[in-house]
Every structure is written in C-alpha cells, then in structure tokens.
Amino acid sequence: MSLDLTGDLVTLFRQVVDIESVSGNEARLADLVESALRQLPHLRVVRDGDTVVAFTDLGRAERVVIAGHLDTVPVAANLPSRVEGDLVYGRGTVDMKGGVAVALACAAQLAEPNRDITWIFYDHEEVTAEENSLTRVAAEHPEWLAGDFAVLMEPTAGKVEGGCQGTLRFTVTTTGLAAHSGRAWLGHNAIHDAADVLARLVRYEPRQVEVDGLAYREGLNAVAISGGIAGNVIPDTCTVTVNFRFAPDRDEADALAHCRQVFDGYELVFVDFALGARPGLDRLIAQEFLAAVGGRATAKFGWTDVARFSALGVPAVNFGPGDPGKAHADDECCPVADLYTCREALLRWLG
C-alpha cells in the first residue's frame, strides 16, 4: 500500500484514517508518510522515531511550519471509515487526520512555495506531554521547529483559532479521622470537609480577558474526587482534583498564585502545568495568513501544540478541517467541504 498525495483528496483522507494509529502505534502510518514524501524531489525528508519532517530549501525570506499529529485516541468501533452524504465518519477524521491529509496534499503540490515550508507529521500527541514527540524534537532538533510562523492543523471547522489557553491541575486534600460509620461521632468525615472546596469552585467567577485582540475565557473546575475505603468506614481523607484553564496573558507564577489565592488556607499539590500561547496576530505574516484564508480569528479554547512553538518564539495558530466538538466522539466525522476549504486556503497563502 502507498499514499497517493496527488490524487483525490477524499480518497487520500480515507486512506490515512483507515490506517489505525492509536498513540504508540503510529509506525505504519509514519512509514507510509515518509515513503510518500521521499518521492517528492522538492523536499528534504528526515525522521526521528515516528516523527517525519520534510523541508523545502529554496532560500525564501520566511519559513512557515505546518504540523499535524498522526496518532488518535483509541478506536470505538469506528474504523474503517465510511461516507454518509457529505460526511466522512471514523476515528481520527476530526482529530486530526483531516489536517494530516490536507497537509500531505499541499506538500505535494507546493513545489515552489512563496515561503520555505517545514512539514511536520508527529506521534504521541494524544497522551502526556512527556511522551509527545515534539518534546523530544524540541530538545534534540530545535532547528526542525524553527520558523517565522506556524500552523497547527488542529480541527477548527476551517476557521482560524489563535494561540491557546494554558492548563494546570492540582489536588486539594482534606483530612479527618477514620471510624466505624455506626459510631460516626468518634471520627471526622473528610468527604464532608470537601464541601468547602467545592463551594469555592461553585462561587468562582471566571475571568474573561482580551489578548492580542482575541477574547479568552478562563475556567476553574473540579475534574475528579476520591475518598473513602469502604461502605462502613468514615473516610479520613478526600482529594479533589482541579483543572485551571487560563488565558495566555498569565505566566506560570501568576497562574499558580491565582489558584493559591482562591484556595487560601489549603495546601495545593500541582501535578501538571502547560503555558498557553499568545496568538501573535500582530505580525505581518500572520495578517497575510488571515487575509488568505478569509474571515477573522477567534481564541482557541483548550491547549494545543501551538504553545510549543510559542515557547520557541514562533507565533502559531490552529487551522484545520472538522468540528472540534466531534473530536474523540464515537460518531466522529468530518465534512468533505472542510477538507477542500483548508487545502485551497493554504494553497492561496503559500502558492
């Protein structure tokens, strides 16, 4: 089997979707992507693990990075793909093999782009940040990620979503005294004490803030709670896990301090942190991108790998086919029209 990058776009899309590539199982798809790209004489291709990178080296004044991840979340009886009307159903159709197919088709067609292009197809995005191959590539081959502007082909229904929110998680633990539930007065119920933690979250009023012209909404929410060891024991501990999604105008110190302020009097244990990314839409290259793709940018709600490029000084946006609300859904599906919209937009911008 081989990928035909110059044929029908929907056929290519379904080929990419039908190659199961749940995180950790991207090798076969990476092999096919590498083989197809190496057949294009205008590209220089390198590979690290299951990450494939292809470069044009035309000496243009600017370099654009266009990236998409090859992996998906686990399959839910939604492979192979199927077509119903103008929708293609299947795992990864939204997140984000539509973007991968569009990028592959454009990589083949843009033999002499007006800017040099780095095409990145990477593995392990749908898992922890430590496993994400861009973490390794940024450390070992930072030059592969260098550019004046980056586009992550994340699903945005063909609209531009600038930057991304930051995210962190922490735990709050209340402590009590274990006792037999038949003699509850001899103990102290830690789960009951968690009521104050939850009440603070209920009362919390999330901030809305404008960053580089885009309106970001923050959120502070309990995402897990655990406590108790048996049905007849008063629990002596209860742990609430909280997720804070914050606007990209906050740095790490500010985000952590805000959480500590909300939960003053409690000890917080921070277990995960990732900075957001400012949109960078004030730059000329970003303005030219917006003009080429049409419409106006909105804020990205959620965290994406645009933050990795932002940390390297490369402004980045999200732009790809598929409704992000359908990502990871059992009925995940992508409109065919989105594929063509995104492909034609990139060709207008870079052609």
Number of C-alpha atoms within 10 A of each C-alpha: 5 12 20 17 23 13 10 10 20 18 14 22 25 21 20 23 28 20 19 21 24 18 20 15 17 22 17 13 24 22 15 17 24 21 15 16 24 15 11 16 11 18 22 14 20 15 15 13 13 22 23 21 23 22 21 22 15 16 9 13 9 13 21 22 22 27 24 27 27 34 27 28 18 15 17 13 10 18 15 15 19 14 15 9 8 11 17 22 23 27 32 35 33 31 32 26 31 34 33 32 28 27 24 26 21 21 25 18 15 18 17 15 16 15 19 22 27 25 28 27 26 25 29 25 23 18 14 9 15 11 15 18 20 26 16 14 17 16 10 11 13 13 10 18 23 18 21 18 24 25 25 23 26 31 28 21 22 26 23 24 24 29 35 29 28 27 23 20 22 19 20 18 21 22 18 17 15 19 18 15 16 10 11 15 11 12 17 18 24 22 22 15 16 20 12 12 20 15 10 13 18 12 8 13 11 15 12 13 16 13 17 16 15 18 14 22 16 19 16 22 16 17 11 11 15 12 19 17 12 10 9 13 18 26 24 19 22 21 19 19 19 23 19 23 26 28 31 24 18 17 14 15 8 11 21 18 11 14 19 14 10 14 16 10 8 14 13 18 12 15 10 12 17 18 24 29 29 26 28 22 22 11 12 10 16 21 13 13 20 18 14 16 21 13 11 13 19 18 24 24 19 15 18 20 25 26 25 20 24 22 13 13 14 20 27 31 34 28 25 33 32 31 21 18 12 17 22 21 18 14 15 23 28 29 21 19 15 23 22 16 17 24 22 17 19 21 17 13 16 18 15
